[in-house]
Structures are given as structure tokens and as C-alpha cells.
Amino acid sequence: MKNKVDKQKDFEAIKKALEESQNVFVSGFDKLTVAQDYELRKTVRAAGGRYRVLKNTLAEKASEGLPVAGAVTGLKGMNSIAYTSGDPVALAKALVGYAKANPTFTFKAGFVEGRVVEVQSINDLANMPSKEQIYAQLLYVINAPAQKLVTAINGVGRNLAVVVDQGVKENKFNQ
């Protein structure tokens, strides 16, 4: 059993994690084996997130007064959080992929970009393109008109060169 100092350190660590994280996914993990838990932690780390098992009352007290409180209050059973301040889509994709492979891993709530979201919204978030894909699409849209302009300008010079070349070949130019 933990002493009071260790419990206070756990409380501070959970409070700090909940304060600093913009994206939190609350999940239940009943009947996960040690190997499955290790794989889950590895998956979360690869997505740029962190993973922590929660004591329900400790999480509820740590979240008091924070925007994430709506997602972690009233929890029952064995619960954990995966959290990040980075890309929520990458973490959601990783967690949803893991949940498909391990049906005992379930979502209970989520907190994304300052608001509490439903379980279905987590699945919807996982189906979105990542930030990198969105940036690439945006750059393509921004760059497309410039590419068309350059092609049109080059076309005029190219067409003029073709006409002059044909004229020279057919001796249409008198010197």
C-alpha cells in the first residue's frame, strides 16, 4: 500500500498531465493481458501520446476545476487515459486501431481541443486525415494556380519557337 507522500506524487502527476494535455481519451481496459498492455503503451508512444492507468477517485479530484473534468468524472471500473498535446487524430487512429484488434479495450469518453466528445466522435476523429495530409492538400491547392500560370507562360514561348522553327524549315522567311 502506498504512503501519503507517494499518493500525493501520483495526484500531482495526474493533475499536471490533465492540465497540460489538450487531448485526452478515457478508456476501459478490463481483461487485458500484460503483453496486450505493453503493446498498447507502445502504440500510444508511437502516436506521440502518453498512457496512464487511473484510480477513479484520484482522477476525479485531480480534474476538479479543469475543462477535462467532464470526461473523467463518474468513472466506474478499471480505467486509463491516453493523452497528448500534439495531433489528436494520430492518437485517435492508433487507439481505434488497437481497439479493433483487442475488443476488451473500450472508449468511455474523450476531451479534444477544449471540449468533451462522445465515443462516436473518437471514431470519427480517427477517420480524418492527419495534419500532414491536410497540409499537403492545402499546399497543393495553393500551389496549383502558380503551376498553371507558369505552364501558360512557358506555352507562349514554346509555341513561338515552334512557329519560327516551322517557318525556317519551309523557307517562309526571306532574308
Secondary structure as GFF3:
##gff-version 3
##sequence-region A 1 175
A	DSSP	alpha_helix	4	20	.	.	.	ID=ss1
A	DSSP	beta_strand	23	28	.	.	.	ID=ss2
A	DSSP	alpha_helix	34	46	.	.	.	ID=ss3
A	DSSP	beta_strand	50	54	.	.	.	ID=ss4
A	DSSP	alpha_helix	56	62	.	.	.	ID=ss5
A	DSSP	alpha_helix	69	72	.	.	.	ID=ss6
A	DSSP	beta_strand	79	84	.	.	.	ID=ss7
A	DSSP	alpha_helix	88	101	.	.	.	ID=ss8
A	DSSP	beta_strand	106	112	.	.	.	ID=ss9
A	DSSP	beta_strand	115	117	.	.	.	ID=ss10
A	DSSP	alpha_helix	119	126	.	.	.	ID=ss11
A	DSSP	alpha_helix	131	169	.	.	.	ID=ss12
###
